[in-house]
Amino acid sequence: MTELTGKIVLGPHRYGKAENRVVRIVRDTDRHTIRDLNVSSCLRGDFDAAHLDGDQSSVLPTDTQKQTIYSYAKEKGVEFVEEYGLALARHFVDDIEPVGAARIEIEEYAWERVVVDGVGHDHTWTRKGSEVRTAAITVQGTGSERKEWVIGGLKDLVILKSTGSEFRGFLTDPYTVLEPTTDRIMATSLEARWRFAGTDVDWDETYAGIRATLCEVFATLHSKALQQTLFEMGKAALERYPVLAEIRLSAPNKHHFTYDLERFGVENANEVFHADDRPYGLIQASVLREDAPDAGIAWEPYTGAV
């Protein structure tokens, strides 16, 4: 049996206030706007004494972080969630001395106006689908040592095409029972994260454009495999938006199996399917530029929403 005798020390650590549900209504005119957010803060710094001795003198309470998150929704506004996140992260690093780095993770839930007499209502909305916009902003250091990273993204974008996908020519072994196919449904609940090379960005326009690009490639590319589709989606996003350094994609394969109707004497030419939610293939890929700036700690998650 191997026995380890080295000194026991404190490893990397961080803390924050997770999942603050912030709803910001702008009421400057009769036509209101809404931003519905889930905001998490994470601080890194010289907090060893809190762990080793229970000394809280360098610890900014997580409750204070919560109060700041809500107050900044009014003080700084949330017109662009990335700018809001940058303002919060910069504040924690610049104004709270023990903090060396701060990360703000944001999920945004979309709403759409209720239509009355053909016009969107001024102050009534319905929740829009399951798709969630995401952002993760990390600020580290001050002065000449300052580094800032912004990661935009989306999750739970459910997308399906009823043809234009095949899967054949794959490796087989004695346990392989899957039949090759040249015509199948391809569906996924897409998660995509993209890292910006800087912070001078038209955030909302870029988000909408990247989302549209990903959907367009998924729809129009004749897919030989979900892996190929993910690469081409990421490649197209980087080609259209030079401000992007890299993009990471995760796609569970939402399987649809042709249902056996032959036993009833009914022909089923890829028309009736059984949607199977698990188990599922999970395909992940990253696409990046060779000259992409260093990612540093940009991809290190706090709540899991990078």
N, C-alpha and C positions, 0 to 999 in steps of 0.2 A: 504494500500500500504506500502510495506517495504521500509524504507529510511535508507541509509547507510551514516554514518557521519565520518568514519575513515579518517585519513590522506592519501592523494594521494601521492604515491611514485613511483619511477622508478623501473620497474621490470627487469627480465633478458633481456639481449640484446647482440648482436653480429653483426659483419659486415664483408664484404669481397668483393672479385671480382668474380662474377659468370660467368661460361661458357666461359673460355678462350680457343679458338680453336687452339691447338698447333699441328703442323705436324713436326715431326723430321725425317729427312732423314740422314742416316749414309752412307757416301760416301768414306770410307777409302779404298775401293777396287772398281774394276769395277762393282761388284755385290752389288747394293745398298739395304738397308733395310728401311722400313717405319714403323713409329708408329704414329697413328692418334688419338689424344686425345681431350677430352673436360674437362677442369680442372677448378675447383672452389676452392677458398680459403675462409676460415672463421676464424676470430679471436675473442677470448673472452679475457676480461681483464678489467682494470680500465679505462673505457671510460665514466664514469658517467658525467663528466664535459661537454663532447661534447653534451650530450642530455639535460642536465639541464641548461647549461650556453652558449652553442655554442662555447665552448673552445676546439679548435682542437689540442692543444699542445701535447696531448698524442696519437693522431690518426695518424697511418701510412696510407697514402693515398691508396685507392684501386688501383689507377693507379700504385703505387709502387709495390703492390702485383702482379699486372699483369706483370710488367717488370721482377720481380724476377722469376715468373713462366716460362717465355720464356727463360730467361738467364740460369736458372737451367737445362732446356732441353738440353743445350749444356755443361754447366759446370759439371753437375752430370750425364747427360745421362738419357735415358728412356728405357734401356734394359729391366728393370723390373719396371712396373708402380708402384708397391708397394714401392720399394726402392726410386724411384723418389718422391713419396708422402711423405715418411718418411723424406727425406732430406729437403723438403720444410717445413714441419710442425716443425721439429726440429729447423730449421733456425729461423722461426718466434718466437718460444718460447724462444730460447737461446739468440738471438741477438737483439730482439726488447723488451726493458724493460717492457713496460706496458702490454705486451701480456702474459696471464697466460695459455692459451690453444689455439691450432690451429687445424683446421680440413681441410684436403684436400680431395675433392671428385673428382674422375676421371671416365670418361667413355671412353672406347677404341673401335674404329671402325676398324674392321678387313678388310684387303685387301689380295688378292691372286694374284700370278704372272700370267700374260698372258702367255700361252703356245705357243711357236714358234718352229716348227719342233720337237715336243715332249719334249721340255725343257722349264722350266720356264724362262721368259725373265729377264735380269739383272736389268732393271729399269722401267718396265711397269707393272701396276697392274689393277685389277678391284675390286670394292667394293664387299665384301663377305656377302651376305644375310642381314637380318635385326637384327640379334643377336648382342648384345652389352655387352662387358665385363665391369665390374664395380669394383671400389675400393674406400674405404673410410678410410682415415688414420687420427687418432686423437692423438695428443701429448699434455700432460698436465703436468705442473710443471717442475722443474729442480732438479738436484742433487738427493738426496735420496727420494725426493717426486715425481720424474719423473714417469709418467705412459704413456704407449703407447698401442694403440689398432689398429689392422688392420682388416678390413672387406673386403673380396673379394666377387665377385658375378657375376651374369649375368642377363640380362633382354631381353625380346622380343625373347626368344627361342621358336619358334612355333613348336610344336610336336604333332603328331596325330597317333593313332593306329585304324585300321579299325574293330577290334574285340578284344576279351579278356577283355571286360568291361561290367558290368551289374549295374543296379540300381533298387532295389526292396526291399520290406519289410519296406518301409518308413512310417512315421507317416502320417495319413490323417485326414482331417477335412471336413466340408461341402463345402469348396472351392477348395478342391483338385480334379483336373481333369487329372493330369499326370498319364499315364499308366506305370506300372512297365515293365522293360525289362531285359532280360538275355543276350542280344547281341546288343551292341551299339558302335558307334564311340565314342572314347574319345579323345578330342583335347584341347590344351591350349596354351597360350602364357606365358611361365613360367618366373617368376622372382624369383631368389634365391640369398640369401646373407648368407655368412658364416663368423663367427668370429674366428680368430686364437687365440690360447693360448699364442703365442709368435711371435717373428719376425725373428727367424732363420729358414727360410722356402725356399724351392725350388719353387718359386712363379709360374713360368710357368708350370712346371710339375704338381704341385698340382692343378692348375686351370684346366688343361686338364683332369686330372684324376677324379676330382669331376664332371666335366661336363659329362664325359663318364659314370660315375657311375649313375648319375641322369637319363640319357637317357636309360641306360641298364635296370634299375629297372622299369621305365615307360613301357618299351617294354615287359618285360618278366613276370611281376606280373599280375596274373589274378585279375583284380580290381573289388571289390564289391562297391567301392565308390571312388571318387577322394580324399576324406579325407584320406582313407586308403593308397592310392598310395603315397600321399605327405609324410606321416609318414614313410613309408618304404623307400622312396627315401632318406629322411634325415637321417634315421637310418643307411642305407648302407654307406652314405658318412662319417659319424662319425666313423663307424666301420673301414673303410679302411684308414682313415686319423686321427690318434690320436692327431695330432696338432690342430684339430678343437675343439673348445669349444661348439659351437652351430651353427645351421643353421636355417634360416627362409625362408619359401617358400610362394609364392602368385601365385595362379593359377585361372585365369578366365576360366570358362567352355565355350569353343567355341562350341556352340550347333550345331549339325547336325541332322535335322529331316527328317525321311523317307518321300519322296514326294509321294503324292497320285496319283498313275497311274491307279488305279482300274477303275476310271470313264472313262478311255480310253480303258478298256479291256486289260490292260497290267499288267503283274505280276511284282511286285517290292519286291524282297526278299533281303532287305537291300543292294541295289545296287545303287539306285539313291537318293540323299539327297538334302535338301535345307540347305545351310549354313547360319545361322542366327547370326548376329554380336551383337545384343542387343535386349532386356536386357539379361544379363548373370549372372549365379551364380558365385560368387567370393569366392574361398576357400583359407584360409590362415592358416598356421600352423608353429609352431617352434618345433625343436627337439634339446635337449641339454643334456649335461652330468651333473649329480648331483654334480660333483666336479669341474664344470666349474669356472674359475676365474671370479671375479666381472667385469661386463661389464661397470661400471661407466657411462661415457657420450658417449660411443662408438656408440650407436644406435641413438643419437640425430641428425637428419638430418639438413642440411643447405639448399640445393636446392631441397630436396625431394629424392635425390639419395643416400640412406644410404649405 
